[in-house]
Amino acid sequence: MQRPDHDYSDTMTENGAASGEHSDAAKYDFMVVSNRLPVDRCAAGEPGDDGSGWRRSPGGLVTALAPMMTKTDGAWVGWHGAPDETVEPFSHGSMDLVPVQLSTDDVELYYEGFSNATLWPLYHDVIAPPEFHRTWWEAYRSVNRRFADAVVRHADHGATVWVQDYQLQLVPRMLREARPDLRIGFFNHIPFPPPEIFAQLPWRHAIIDGLLGADLVGFQRSSDAGNFMRSARRFLGASVKQQQVHVKGANGDITHIARAQAFPISIDVQQISELARKPEIIERARQIRQDLGNPKTILLGVDRLDYTKGIRHRLKAYEELLNEGKLKVGDATLIQVASPSRERVEQYRLLREEVEGTVGHINGTYDTIQNTAVRYLHHSYPIEEMVALYLAADVMLVTALRDGMNLVAKEYVTARTNNDGALVLSEFAGAADQLKQALLMNPHDIDGLKDTVMRAVRMSAKESARRMRSMRKQILDHDVDYWSAEFLHALNEKVVRDDS
């Protein structure tokens, strides 16, 4: 007989502890749980190597949360990145790390399958069609259980646990059933779809129920929190009042109140600002412009190679501007950085072929002997090189069709310490809620996108400075430390029940 969607008890012993619990397991009063650990393997002599064979991963989440591992008695739970390999808990720098083991099948079914071929496209407005496979769902549930078991083994009584992102949406409920003493937070880094789209998911009840195990569910935008609460009401019949969801147990009594709120994530402002002022980074930006023939205008796109980023729409608009003579090669160049992403997934292989074919067509049509129309870079770059690119670019193009936040937009603005440059920003990126002085546009409207690009190219220095100064103030006042502190403060607040 198939288990009910919400039955997580098969991993727990009679006393509520996770199966396989060891009495001598280290205990922590603050735990972060994410799909990946905050470290990557590295070879001796590679950048970041400290002799341990591991280096800290780049990214805002690690930057924001690593200090709390030392301020509190904290640990990070996640996969270490290699399938079919057992790694015991270890420390790196000042962080204690608890690896979760995944098999090759787990990676294929739970990660590449359910997480990235079911949930990712569904949560991004079905830009690509999601696939629904029961074997993927079973793997997703099994792996979520493994993460929850690791937390249960290592969480001290009354510990705070912060679960991260869409790969682990069942973990909060599993933790609450095993350890009701825990304070549980969850943050969804990607959009949450409206109920009309979420309704397609065969396991919608279990996902909502899993998230409602948390005391606080955080989202990038208020609209995402609203979508979640509407789904909770529609699919579980939950009582939703203001930002509170009154969660009931099997007997109909309210077990706890789950709150849903927006906490827009940000970046490490200090790191970007300091790099942008380094003479060697400024010189590298000058060299980039020189290598491109010192065009009047450099346009820049920086994205993972993902169908949600609107890269095809950007290239189409740029090609039409060249064809119409509004932009000319030699006067303008587009740099497109497209870092590799999920290359084993068919949708991503097809996207790469299409993007590279389009770039080849544009360059074949418009390149001159001296100048290129599009400088396409299918690489990942260190942050130092990225800041140099931000300084070199006159116009940043963020044309996402749907994006939880888009931190590239915030990095570009932060790097513009002279308050120059222009940001063209999709209204469908979460960053549009904060960066209201960007040039906002609808990337589906190619003519509107073209007009906005030309407005950015022709913008006066005075208008550019006014807009950039306003956006920089917003980001400097709301950096990644502000984000994490605000979420954890809200998580630990005493909840006043709203029965109005």
C-alpha positions in Angstrom: 0.0 0.0 0.0 1.3 3.5 -0.9 2.0 5.7 2.1 -0.1 8.8 2.6 1.6 12.0 1.4 2.1 13.2 5.0 3.3 10.1 6.7 6.9 10.8 7.8 6.9 8.5 10.9 8.6 5.6 9.2 12.0 7.2 9.8 11.4 7.9 13.5 11.8 5.6 16.5 9.2 5.3 19.2 10.7 8.0 21.3 10.7 10.5 18.5 14.4 10.4 17.7 15.6 9.8 14.2 16.5 6.2 13.3 20.3 5.7 13.6 20.7 8.4 16.2 23.9 8.3 18.2 23.9 9.4 21.7 27.5 10.8 21.3 26.6 12.9 18.2 27.7 16.5 18.6 24.8 18.9 19.5 24.2 22.4 18.1 21.8 25.2 19.0 21.8 26.7 15.6 21.7 24.7 12.3 21.5 25.7 8.7 20.2 23.1 6.2 20.8 23.5 2.5 21.2 21.2 -0.5 24.9 21.8 -0.6 27.5 22.4 2.1 29.2 25.8 2.1 32.4 24.3 0.9 33.8 22.8 -2.4 36.5 20.3 -2.9 39.8 21.8 -4.2 43.2 20.4 -5.2 46.4 21.5 -3.6 47.5 24.9 -4.8 44.1 25.9 -6.2 42.7 29.3 -5.2 41.2 29.1 -1.8 43.1 26.0 -0.8 44.0 26.0 2.9 45.6 22.6 2.9 42.3 20.8 4.0 41.2 19.8 0.5 38.2 22.1 0.9 37.6 25.8 0.2 34.6 28.0 1.2 32.0 28.3 -1.6 31.3 31.7 -3.0 27.9 33.3 -2.7 25.8 35.5 -0.5 24.2 32.7 1.6 27.5 31.5 2.9 28.7 35.0 3.5 25.6 35.8 5.5 25.4 32.8 7.6 29.0 31.6 8.2 29.6 34.2 11.0 26.6 32.9 12.9 28.2 29.4 13.0 30.9 30.9 15.3 28.7 33.4 17.2 26.4 30.5 18.1 27.1 26.8 18.6 26.2 26.2 15.0 26.5 23.6 12.2 25.7 23.4 8.6 23.9 20.3 7.1 24.2 19.6 3.4 25.5 17.4 0.6 29.2 17.6 0.0 29.0 17.3 -3.8 30.2 13.8 -4.6 27.7 11.0 -5.1 28.2 7.6 -3.6 30.8 8.8 -1.1 30.5 8.8 2.7 32.0 11.8 4.5 32.0 12.0 8.2 31.2 15.3 10.0 34.1 17.7 9.9 35.1 21.3 10.5 36.3 23.9 8.0 37.7 27.1 9.3 35.2 28.0 12.1 32.3 26.0 10.8 31.2 22.5 11.8 29.8 20.7 8.8 27.4 17.7 8.7 27.5 16.0 5.3 24.4 14.2 3.9 25.2 11.3 1.6 23.6 11.1 -1.8 23.8 8.3 -4.4 24.1 8.7 -8.1 20.4 7.8 -8.3 19.5 10.4 -5.7 21.3 13.1 -7.7 19.5 12.0 -10.9 16.0 11.6 -9.4 15.8 14.1 -6.4 18.1 16.9 -7.7 18.1 16.8 -11.5 14.6 15.3 -11.6 12.1 16.5 -9.0 14.0 19.7 -7.9 15.1 21.0 -11.3 12.8 19.4 -13.9 9.6 19.5 -11.8 9.7 22.3 -9.2 12.1 24.8 -10.9 10.0 25.2 -14.1 6.7 25.0 -12.2 7.8 27.7 -9.7 9.1 29.9 -12.6 5.7 30.2 -14.3 6.1 27.2 -16.5 8.5 28.9 -18.9 9.6 25.4 -19.6 7.1 22.5 -19.1 7.6 20.7 -15.8 7.7 16.9 -15.7 5.8 14.9 -13.1 7.2 11.5 -12.2 6.3 9.4 -9.2 9.8 7.9 -9.0 11.2 11.5 -8.7 8.7 12.3 -6.0 9.7 9.2 -4.0 13.4 10.1 -4.2 12.6 13.7 -3.2 10.7 12.6 -0.1 13.4 10.0 0.8 16.3 12.6 0.5 14.3 15.2 2.4 13.9 12.6 5.2 17.7 12.0 5.2 18.4 15.7 5.7 15.8 15.9 8.5 17.4 12.8 10.2 20.7 14.6 10.2 19.3 17.6 11.9 17.4 15.5 14.5 20.6 13.7 15.4 22.6 16.9 15.9 20.1 19.6 17.1 20.3 20.5 20.8 17.1 20.9 22.7 15.3 24.1 21.7 17.7 24.7 18.8 17.0 27.1 15.9 17.0 25.4 12.5 17.0 27.4 9.3 16.1 25.3 6.2 17.0 26.7 2.8 15.2 26.5 -0.5 13.0 24.5 -2.8 15.0 21.2 -2.7 14.0 20.7 1.0 10.4 21.7 1.3 9.3 18.6 3.3 12.0 19.0 6.0 10.1 21.5 8.2 7.2 19.1 8.8 9.5 16.2 9.3 11.4 18.1 11.9 8.3 19.3 13.7 6.9 15.8 14.0 10.2 14.4 15.3 11.3 17.4 17.4 8.5 19.8 18.4 11.0 21.6 20.7 12.8 23.1 17.7 12.4 26.6 16.3 12.1 26.1 12.6 12.6 28.6 9.8 12.4 28.1 6.0 13.5 30.4 3.3 12.5 30.0 -0.4 15.1 31.6 -2.6 13.0 31.2 -5.8 9.5 32.5 -6.7 6.5 30.7 -5.3 3.8 30.3 -8.0 0.2 31.4 -7.9 -2.3 28.7 -6.9 -3.5 28.3 -10.5 0.0 27.1 -11.5 0.8 25.3 -8.3 -2.4 23.3 -8.7 -0.7 21.3 -11.4 1.7 19.6 -8.9 0.3 16.2 -8.0 1.9 16.4 -4.6 0.8 19.9 -3.8 -0.8 19.0 -0.5 2.4 17.4 0.8 4.5 20.3 -0.3 2.3 22.9 1.5 2.0 20.7 4.5 5.8 20.3 4.6 6.4 24.0 4.5 3.7 24.6 7.2 5.9 22.7 9.6 8.0 25.8 9.9 7.3 28.6 12.4 8.3 31.2 9.7 8.4 30.7 5.9 10.3 33.5 4.2 10.0 34.6 0.5 11.8 37.1 -1.7 8.6 39.1 -2.5 5.4 39.9 -0.8 3.6 38.4 -3.8 5.3 35.1 -3.3 4.2 35.0 0.4 0.7 35.8 -0.8 0.7 33.0 -3.4 1.8 30.6 -0.7 -0.9 31.6 1.8 -3.6 31.4 -1.0 -2.4 27.9 -1.8 -2.4 26.9 1.9 -6.1 28.1 2.1 -7.1 26.5 -1.2 -5.4 23.1 -1.1 -5.3 22.4 2.7 -8.3 24.4 3.8 -5.9 26.3 6.2 -7.1 29.2 8.3 -5.1 32.2 7.0 -5.3 35.5 8.8 -3.0 38.4 7.9 0.4 36.7 7.6 -0.5 33.8 9.9 -1.5 30.3 9.0 -3.1 28.5 11.9 -1.8 24.9 11.5 -4.1 22.1 12.8 -3.1 18.6 13.9 -5.0 15.4 13.2 -7.5 16.1 16.0 -8.4 19.5 14.6 -6.6 21.5 17.3 -4.2 24.3 16.4 -0.6 22.9 16.9 1.3 26.1 16.0 1.1 29.3 13.9 3.2 29.4 10.7 3.9 32.9 9.4 4.7 33.8 5.8 6.6 37.0 5.1 8.9 38.6 2.5 12.6 39.0 3.4 14.3 40.1 0.2 17.9 38.7 0.1 20.9 40.9 -0.7 24.6 40.8 -1.2 27.9 41.3 0.6 28.0 45.1 0.0 31.4 45.6 1.8 33.2 43.0 -0.4 31.9 44.4 -3.7 32.5 48.0 -2.7 36.1 47.3 -1.6 36.9 45.4 -4.8 35.4 48.2 -6.9 37.9 50.7 -5.4 41.0 48.5 -5.8 43.4 50.0 -8.3 44.1 46.6 -9.9 40.4 46.0 -10.5 39.9 49.5 -11.9 42.9 48.9 -14.2 41.4 45.5 -15.3 38.1 47.3 -16.2 40.1 49.7 -18.4 41.9 46.9 -20.0 38.6 45.1 -20.8 37.4 48.2 -22.6 40.6 48.5 -24.5 40.6 44.9 -25.6 37.1 45.5 -27.0 38.4 48.5 -29.0 37.2 51.1 -26.5 33.5 51.2 -27.7 31.3 54.1 -26.7 28.9 51.7 -24.9 29.5 48.3 -23.4 26.3 46.4 -22.5 26.7 43.5 -20.1 24.6 40.4 -19.3 25.6 38.1 -16.5 23.5 35.0 -16.0 23.5 31.3 -15.3 22.6 29.7 -18.6 19.0 29.2 -17.7 15.8 29.6 -19.6 14.4 31.9 -16.9 17.0 34.6 -17.5 15.6 35.9 -20.8 19.0 35.6 -22.6 17.2 34.8 -25.9 15.0 37.9 -25.6 18.0 40.1 -24.8 19.9 38.8 -27.9 16.8 39.3 -30.1 16.4 42.9 -29.0 20.1 43.6 -29.4 20.2 42.1 -32.9 17.2 44.2 -34.0 18.9 47.3 -32.7 21.9 46.5 -34.8 19.7 45.7 -37.8 17.9 49.0 -37.5 21.1 51.0 -37.1 20.3 52.3 -33.7 23.4 50.6 -32.4 26.5 50.0 -34.5 29.3 47.5 -34.0 32.4 49.5 -33.0 30.3 52.0 -31.1 28.6 49.3 -29.0 29.5 45.8 -27.8 27.5 43.3 -25.8 29.4 41.1 -23.3 27.3 38.0 -22.4 28.6 35.9 -19.5 26.6 32.7 -19.4 28.0 30.4 -16.7 27.4 26.7 -17.2 24.3 25.3 -15.5 22.7 21.8 -15.2 24.2 20.6 -18.5 22.9 17.1 -18.0 19.3 18.3 -18.2 17.9 18.3 -21.7 16.2 21.7 -21.5 19.6 23.3 -20.6 21.5 21.5 -23.4 19.0 22.8 -26.0 19.1 26.3 -24.6 22.9 26.4 -24.8 22.7 25.3 -28.5 20.2 28.0 -29.3 22.0 30.8 -27.5 25.4 29.9 -29.1 23.7 29.6 -32.5 22.1 33.0 -32.1 25.4 34.6 -31.0 27.2 33.0 -34.0 24.5 34.4 -36.3 24.7 37.9 -34.9 28.5 38.0 -35.0 28.6 36.5 -38.5 26.2 39.2 -39.7 27.5 42.3 -37.9 31.2 41.7 -36.9 33.9 43.8 -38.5 37.6 43.0 -38.8 38.3 45.2 -35.8 35.2 44.7 -33.6 32.8 42.0 -32.5 29.1 42.5 -31.8 28.8 39.9 -29.0 31.6 38.7 -26.8 30.1 35.4 -25.5 31.8 33.9 -22.5 30.5 30.4 -21.4 32.5 30.4 -18.1 32.2 31.1 -14.4 34.5 33.9 -13.2 35.9 34.8 -9.8 34.3 37.8 -8.1 37.3 40.0 -8.8 36.8 39.6 -12.6 33.1 40.1 -12.2 33.6 43.4 -10.5 35.9 44.5 -13.2 33.2 43.7 -15.8 30.7 45.7 -13.7 33.0 48.7 -13.8 33.7 48.3 -17.5 30.0 48.1 -18.5 28.0 51.2 -19.2 24.6 49.4 -19.2 23.7 46.3 -17.2 20.9 44.1 -18.8 18.8 42.0 -16.5 16.0 40.6 -18.6 14.8 37.7 -16.5 11.4 36.2 -17.4 11.0 35.2 -13.8 13.6 35.5 -11.0 13.3 35.2 -7.2 15.7 38.1 -6.7 18.7 38.5 -9.1 21.7 39.5 -7.1 23.7 40.4 -10.2 21.6 43.6 -10.5 22.5 44.5 -6.9 26.2 43.7 -7.4 26.3 46.0 -10.5 24.7 48.9 -8.6 27.0 48.4 -5.6 30.1 48.3 -7.8 29.2 51.7 -9.4 30.9 53.7 -6.7 31.0 56.8 -9.0 27.2 56.7 -9.3 27.4 56.2 -13.1 26.1 53.5 -15.4 22.5 52.3 -16.1 20.5 49.3 -15.0 17.9 47.8 -17.3 15.9 45.5 -15.1 13.0 43.1 -15.7 9.9 43.9 -13.6 9.6 40.1 -13.1 12.9 39.9 -11.1 12.5 40.3 -7.3 15.1 43.0 -7.3 12.6 45.3 -9.1 10.8 45.7 -5.8 13.8 47.4 -4.2 15.5 49.0 -7.2 12.7 51.2 -8.3 15.1 53.7 -10.0 16.3 51.1 -12.5 14.9 51.3 -16.0 12.1 48.7 -15.5 10.7 46.8 -18.5 8.8 43.7 -19.6 11.3 41.4 -21.4 8.4 39.8 -23.4 7.8 43.1 -25.1 10.8 43.2 -27.5 10.0 46.7 -28.8 9.7 48.0 -25.2 12.9 46.3 -24.3 14.7 47.9 -27.3 13.3 51.3 -26.3 14.5 50.8 -22.7 18.0 49.8 -23.9 18.3 52.9 -26.0 17.1 55.0 -23.2 19.9 53.6 -21.0 22.5 54.1 -23.8 21.4 57.8 -24.2 20.9 58.6 -20.5 22.4 61.8 -19.3 25.1 61.7 -16.6 22.8 63.7 -14.3 19.9 61.3 -14.6 22.3 58.3 -14.3 23.8 59.7 -11.1 20.4 60.4 -9.6 19.1 56.9 -10.3 22.3 55.1 -9.2 22.6 57.1 -6.0 19.1 56.1 -4.9 19.6 52.5 -5.8 23.0 52.3 -4.0 21.5 53.8 -0.8 18.8 51.1 -0.8 21.3 48.3 -1.2 23.9 49.7 1.3 21.1 50.0 3.9 19.8 46.5 3.2 22.8 44.2 2.7 23.0 40.4 3.2 23.7 40.8 6.9 20.5 42.9 7.3 18.6 40.1 5.5 19.8 37.3 7.8 19.4 39.3 11.0 15.9 40.4 10.0 14.8 36.8 9.3 16.3 35.3 12.5 14.8 38.2 14.6 11.4 37.5 13.1 11.8 33.7 13.6 12.5 34.2 17.3 9.8 36.7 18.0 7.0 35.7 20.2 3.9 35.2 18.0 0.8 37.0 19.0 -2.1 35.0 17.7 -4.3 37.0 15.4 -7.9 35.9 15.8 -9.4 39.1 14.4 
